[in-house]
Amino acid sequence: MTEPRHGRFYAQELVLDLNANVREQIQEALDANEAQDWHLVGVWSVPGEGGVMLFWDTARAGFGRTTG
């Protein structure tokens, strides 16, 4: 399945299986996107649905440094 196109920021919805280890499910999503050099900038719990939204900055962090 191809991910939809997005700009610099990406909102990822995690629909959690509440019968499984929730922490592990979230950790897997964090690890997968960290491997892409994305940086987590926010988290929102989806009320009543048992899910979370992870908000990612997909730009490579510069931390105020310039190259050259």
PLY file of the C-alpha trace (Angstrom):
ply
format ascii 1.0
element vertex 68
property float x
property float y
property float z
element edge 67
property int vertex1
property int vertex2
end_header
0.00 0.00 0.00
1.40 3.40 -0.98
1.43 6.19 1.59
-0.56 9.28 0.57
1.45 12.32 -0.48
2.04 14.94 2.16
4.01 18.10 2.75
6.67 18.62 5.39
4.38 17.48 8.22
2.65 14.10 8.28
-0.22 12.98 10.52
-0.13 9.23 11.13
-3.19 7.56 12.59
-2.58 4.48 14.70
-5.60 2.29 15.30
-4.51 0.29 18.31
-5.50 -3.27 19.08
-6.51 -2.87 22.71
-6.24 -6.65 23.21
-2.51 -6.51 22.42
0.40 -4.64 24.00
-0.40 -0.97 23.25
3.08 0.28 24.17
4.70 -2.14 21.71
2.37 -1.03 18.92
3.24 2.61 19.50
6.96 1.82 19.82
6.93 0.00 16.47
5.45 3.08 14.77
7.98 5.36 16.47
10.90 3.15 15.43
9.71 2.83 11.82
9.42 6.59 11.30
12.59 7.42 13.23
14.42 5.14 10.80
13.24 7.52 8.03
14.83 10.47 9.89
11.40 11.87 10.79
10.98 13.75 14.05
7.94 13.40 16.30
6.44 16.82 17.03
3.08 15.93 18.58
0.73 13.22 19.81
-3.05 13.28 20.12
-5.27 10.63 21.66
-8.37 9.94 19.55
-11.19 10.05 22.12
-13.44 7.01 22.21
-11.66 5.21 19.37
-8.68 3.69 21.14
-6.21 5.25 18.74
-3.59 7.94 18.59
-2.37 10.43 16.01
1.37 10.92 15.69
2.49 14.17 14.06
5.83 13.98 12.26
8.18 16.60 10.83
9.57 14.87 7.75
12.30 17.46 7.06
15.83 16.65 8.08
16.60 18.59 11.24
19.16 21.33 10.90
19.12 22.54 14.52
20.26 25.98 13.40
23.39 24.71 11.67
24.32 25.56 8.13
26.52 23.59 5.80
29.52 24.99 4.06
0 1
1 2
2 3
3 4
4 5
5 6
6 7
7 8
8 9
9 10
10 11
11 12
12 13
13 14
14 15
15 16
16 17
17 18
18 19
19 20
20 21
21 22
22 23
23 24
24 25
25 26
26 27
27 28
28 29
29 30
30 31
31 32
32 33
33 34
34 35
35 36
36 37
37 38
38 39
39 40
40 41
41 42
42 43
43 44
44 45
45 46
46 47
47 48
48 49
49 50
50 51
51 52
52 53
53 54
54 55
55 56
56 57
57 58
58 59
59 60
60 61
61 62
62 63
63 64
64 65
65 66
66 67
